[in-house]
C-alpha cells in the first residue's frame, strides 16, 4: 500500500533529478553560450565605435560646410543689395539666428532701417481687443487709423499700422520720423514688440524671420496671426511690397509652410526654410537679391515646397 512517506520520497527524487539536470545543463552550455554572448558584445562595441566615428565625421562635414558658406558669402553677396532699405521682423524664438540673417543682408549692402522683434504677446489671440485699442490710441497724423482694417482682429489692424509706419508709400505722403518713433514706442512700452532707438521707416520691403510654431492650446490661432502679420507687410493691389520669409520650416503650422501652401501668397513672397543655419542665412541673402533686385519669387531650402536649395546666382 502506497503511503504518504512514499509520495514524499518520490517528489524528492523528482526535484533532485531536476536540480541535477539544471546543473549539468548549465555547466555544459556555459562555455558556448558565454563565448557567443562575449562575441556579440565585442561586435556591438565595435559597431557603436564606428557609429561615433561617423557622427563625428558628419559633424565635421557640417561645420566645414557652414564655414564654406561664410567664406563664399562675400563673393556671392557683396554689393548686391546696395541702396535697398529693409525692415526686419523677427518673430518669437528666432534670437539664435536672426542676427546671422541680418549680417548676410548687410554684407550684401542692404540698409536695415529697423529690426522689430515681435513678442509672443503680439500673436496671442487673447490680446486682440487690447491691440485694437492700442492701434487707436497710437494713431498719428502721418500714420492715421483711417484706412486701416478696423474689425475684431487686433493683429490685422496693428500689423497694418506698423507696416504703414515702417514701409515706404509710393506716390503718397510718407510717415514722419517723429510719428514712426511715437508708434514704435507705444507698442514697445505695451510689451508687444521690441526695437532700438535707431529704428526708422521708409523701408523698400520686408524680411520676416520665423521660428518654430507655437504648440500650446492657442497654437493654431497664433500661427494664423503670424500669417496675418506677414500679409499686412506684403500689402495688397498696387501697394504690394517685396517680401522674404526666412526661418525654420519644421513643425505643424509653421509660417513658411503656410506661405507656400497659399497659392496667392506663394506668388508674391519668397521663402527660405533653413535660415537657422549659415547655409540658410547665405541662401536668404541670395533670395533677397533675387526678390528685391530681380523682382523674382522663389521657394528655397530643404523642406516641402522648396524648388531648390538656393536661387541661381545673378551676374
ChimeraX attribute file (.defattr): number of C-alpha atoms within 10 A of each C-alpha:
attribute: neighborCount
match mode: 1-to-1
recipient: residues
	/A:1	3
	/A:2	6
	/A:3	7
	/A:4	8
	/A:5	8
	/A:6	11
	/A:7	11
	/A:8	10
	/A:9	10
	/A:10	12
	/A:11	11
	/A:12	12
	/A:13	12
	/A:14	11
	/A:15	11
	/A:16	12
	/A:17	12
	/A:18	12
	/A:19	12
	/A:20	12
	/A:21	12
	/A:22	12
	/A:23	11
	/A:24	12
	/A:25	11
	/A:26	12
	/A:27	11
	/A:28	11
	/A:29	11
	/A:30	12
	/A:31	10
	/A:32	11
	/A:33	12
	/A:34	11
	/A:35	12
	/A:36	11
	/A:37	11
	/A:38	12
	/A:39	12
	/A:40	12
	/A:41	12
	/A:42	11
	/A:43	12
	/A:44	12
	/A:45	12
	/A:46	12
	/A:47	12
	/A:48	12
	/A:49	12
	/A:50	12
	/A:51	12
	/A:52	12
	/A:53	12
	/A:54	12
	/A:55	12
	/A:56	12
	/A:57	12
	/A:58	12
	/A:59	12
	/A:60	12
	/A:61	12
	/A:62	14
	/A:63	13
	/A:64	12
	/A:65	14
	/A:66	17
	/A:67	14
	/A:68	13
	/A:69	19
	/A:70	15
	/A:71	11
	/A:72	11
	/A:73	21
	/A:74	15
	/A:75	9
	/A:76	19
	/A:77	23
	/A:78	17
	/A:79	16
	/A:80	24
	/A:81	23
	/A:82	16
	/A:83	11
	/A:84	20
	/A:85	22
	/A:86	29
	/A:87	26
	/A:88	23
	/A:89	23
	/A:90	25
	/A:91	24
	/A:92	19
	/A:93	18
	/A:94	19
	/A:95	14
	/A:96	10
	/A:97	21
	/A:98	25
	/A:99	15
	/A:100	18
	/A:101	25
	/A:102	22
	/A:103	17
	/A:104	24
	/A:105	29
	/A:106	20
	/A:107	21
	/A:108	24
	/A:109	18
	/A:110	23
	/A:111	19
	/A:112	21
	/A:113	20
	/A:114	22
	/A:115	22
	/A:116	21
	/A:117	23
	/A:118	23
	/A:119	17
	/A:120	15
	/A:121	17
	/A:122	26
	/A:123	26
	/A:124	18
	/A:125	19
	/A:126	14
	/A:127	15
	/A:128	20
	/A:129	15
	/A:130	12
	/A:131	25
	/A:132	20
	/A:133	13
	/A:134	18
	/A:135	26
	/A:136	16
	/A:137	12
	/A:138	20
	/A:139	16
	/A:140	18
	/A:141	9
	/A:142	16
	/A:143	23
	/A:144	17
	/A:145	20
	/A:146	10
	/A:147	10
	/A:148	16
	/A:149	16
	/A:150	16
	/A:151	10
	/A:152	12
	/A:153	17
	/A:154	25
	/A:155	27
	/A:156	24
	/A:157	27
	/A:158	27
	/A:159	24
	/A:160	26
	/A:161	25
	/A:162	21
	/A:163	25
	/A:164	24
	/A:165	28
	/A:166	32
	/A:167	24
	/A:168	20
	/A:169	18
	/A:170	11
	/A:171	7
	/A:172	7
	/A:173	10
	/A:174	17
	/A:175	23
	/A:176	18
	/A:177	15
	/A:178	11
	/A:179	20
	/A:180	21
	/A:181	18
	/A:182	16
	/A:183	21
	/A:184	23
	/A:185	18
	/A:186	16
	/A:187	20
	/A:188	18
	/A:189	10
	/A:190	14
	/A:191	14
	/A:192	19
	/A:193	21
	/A:194	17
	/A:195	16
	/A:196	13
	/A:197	9
	/A:198	9
	/A:199	17
	/A:200	23
	/A:201	25
	/A:202	22
	/A:203	22
	/A:204	21
	/A:205	24
	/A:206	27
	/A:207	27
	/A:208	25
	/A:209	32
	/A:210	27
	/A:211	27
	/A:212	19
	/A:213	22
	/A:214	20
	/A:215	13
	/A:216	8
	/A:217	8
	/A:218	13
	/A:219	17
	/A:220	16
	/A:221	16
	/A:222	24
	/A:223	21
	/A:224	18
	/A:225	22
	/A:226	25
	/A:227	19
	/A:228	19
	/A:229	23
	/A:230	26
	/A:231	19
	/A:232	22
	/A:233	27
	/A:234	23
	/A:235	16
	/A:236	10
	/A:237	7
	/A:238	7
	/A:239	12
	/A:240	15
	/A:241	22
	/A:242	22
	/A:243	26
	/A:244	27
	/A:245	26
	/A:246	33
	/A:247	30
	/A:248	25
	/A:249	27
	/A:250	18
	/A:251	13
	/A:252	15
	/A:253	21
	/A:254	23
	/A:255	30
	/A:256	28
	/A:257	21
	/A:258	18
	/A:259	23
	/A:260	20
	/A:261	13
	/A:262	10
	/A:263	10
	/A:264	10
	/A:265	16
	/A:266	19
	/A:267	14
	/A:268	20
	/A:269	25
	/A:270	26
	/A:271	33
	/A:272	33
	/A:273	31
	/A:274	22
	/A:275	28
	/A:276	23
	/A:277	19
	/A:278	22
	/A:279	21
	/A:280	28
	/A:281	30
	/A:282	28
	/A:283	29
	/A:284	32
	/A:285	32
	/A:286	24
	/A:287	29
	/A:288	36
	/A:289	25
	/A:290	22
	/A:291	20
	/A:292	22
	/A:293	15
	/A:294	11
	/A:295	11
	/A:296	17
	/A:297	21
	/A:298	21
	/A:299	28
	/A:300	24
	/A:301	25
	/A:302	17
	/A:303	18
	/A:304	15
	/A:305	18
	/A:306	17
	/A:307	13
	/A:308	14
	/A:309	17
	/A:310	21
	/A:311	21
	/A:312	10
	/A:313	11
	/A:314	12
	/A:315	5
